[in-house]
Amino acid sequence: MRAFSLLGLLLTVGIMLYLFTGGPGSGGQAALELPLAFSAPSAGASEMHVIVGVRLANPVRAKDADRDGGKVKSWDDWVRLHFALVGPDGKPVPLERRNHSKIIKPLEVANMVGTEEFFLVAKVRPGQTYTLQFTERPPDGRPCAAQVTVPPQAQAVRRYLLQPVADSTRG
């Protein structure tokens, strides 16, 4: 009887691991939620603000350091390595790392991610669709991405789901 209980427990744990790692062929990269907000347009452009929480940034950065022989990259290098924003024309859009956001309140940050490590800010055009990517284990890791259409007016922070994709749009 104990053998069946143990077998059932192992089967349950195996199924849970399978589901939480994204299933077959995902390279271990599961879907990822990232909170985004948009400023009101000014002079034909809006700002997109992405909250990068400590629970996302610090474990991934520690894995990078382990893989790179203990060498820790600067946060700006880390952002360039792990994040990409691609415009509707297929060209990369610069992401600026900031320590604060003018459009996301501290209580909203706490409700979304707990504590932020930093914010990523990009200039985007209302009505245009961009691809936001995060790759946990570059350069060979499978990225997660979401198509994000910039709203015509300011949008409060909300979660966007980045799903694993087959190939990268990084240039």
N, C-alpha and C positions, 0 to 999 in steps of 0.2 A: 504494500500500500504506500509506503514511504517512497518507493522508487517511482510510482506514478505521480505522486505529488511533486517530487523533484523534477521529473520530466516535464510536467505541466508548467512549473515555475521557469525552467530553462527555456521552454518554448515561448512563454509569454515575454520574457526578457529579450529573446531573440527577435520576436516580432516588433517589440517596441524600438529596439535599436535600428531595425530595418526601416521603420516608419520615420523615426526622428533623424536619420542620416540622409533622407531624401530618396531612398529606394535605389534600384539598380542603375549603375552608370552615372550617378550624380557626383562621383568623386568625393563623397562625404559632405558636399555643400548642400545644406538644406535651404529652404526659402527663408528670407530675412525681411523683417519689417523695419522700415526707416521712417521716422517722422519728418515731414516736410511742411513748410509754410511759404506763402508768397506775399510779397509786398504789393501795394497798389502801384499800377504802372505810372511811370514818370518819364517823359521824353521818349515814349515808345518802348520802354524796357521795364521789366520787373526784376526783383531779386528773389531767387529761390534760396531758402535757408534749410539746411539739412542738419538735424541733431545727431551727433555721433556720441553715443553714451560710453561710459567707462566699461560697461559690461561687454561691449563690442570691441572697443579699441584695445584695451589693455591685454586681454588674453591672446588676441591675434598678434599684437606687437611682441609679446613674450615668445610666441612660437616662431616668429620671424628671427628673433635674436638667437634662439636655440639652433635654428636651421643655418644661420649665418655665422656660426662660431662665436656667439656671445656679443657680436657687434650690433648695437642698437641704432636704428636709423633715426634721423630727426623726424618730427611729426610731419613736416612738409614732404619729406621723401616718402614717408609711410603713406600719406594721402595719394601721392602720384602713383605709387605702386599698387594700391588697393582699390582706388576709386576712379571712375571715368564718367564724364557727362558728354554725350555725343549729341550734337545739334541735328536739326532736320536735314541739313545738307551733308551729314556724315562726318563732319569735322569735329574735333574735340573742342569742348568749351571749358575755359579755365575755371577751376574750383579754388577759391581762396579760403584758407583756414583762418577762422577768427575765434577769439575767446568769448565773444558775446554775440547776442542777436538783438537788433532793435525791434524785431517784429514778433519774437516768441518770448512770452513772459516766463519768469523762473518757475511759477507754479505749473505752467504747461509742460516745461522741461521735466519737472519732478514727476508729473503724471504719466509722461510718455516713456522716459528712460531712467528715471531716478536721478542720477547725476551725469551731467554732460562732461565729456572730455574736451570737446570743442564743437564748433559749428562749421559747416562748409557753405559758402555763399557763391552763387553764380549769377551773372547777368543773363536774363532770358527774355524772350519776346512773347507777349500775350498771344494766345491762339496757336502757338507753335508746339509741336510735340518733340520731346527730347527723350533720350534713353539714358537712364541713370544705372550705373553698374557698380557692383562691389565684388571683388574677388578675394576670398579668404586666403588662398594659397597660390599666389602668382609665382612664376609665370605659367605654370602648367595647370593650376586649379581651374575648375569650372566656375565661371562667373554667374552671379545672380543679377537680373536686370528687371527694370520696370519701365514701361512707356509712360511718360509724364507730360500731360498737356497743360500748358500754363493758362490759368484762368484769366478772364478779362478784368477782374478786380481782385483786391486783396483776398487771400484765403487763409483762415486760421489753420494752425498746425493740425495735421491728421496723418495717420499712418498709411504708407504705401507699401505694398507687398512686392518684393523683388524675388522673382522665381528663377531657379536654375535654368540656364540656357545652354544650347548645344555648342555654340562657338562665340568667341568674343568679337565685339565691335571696336576693340581698342586698336588704335592706329599705330 
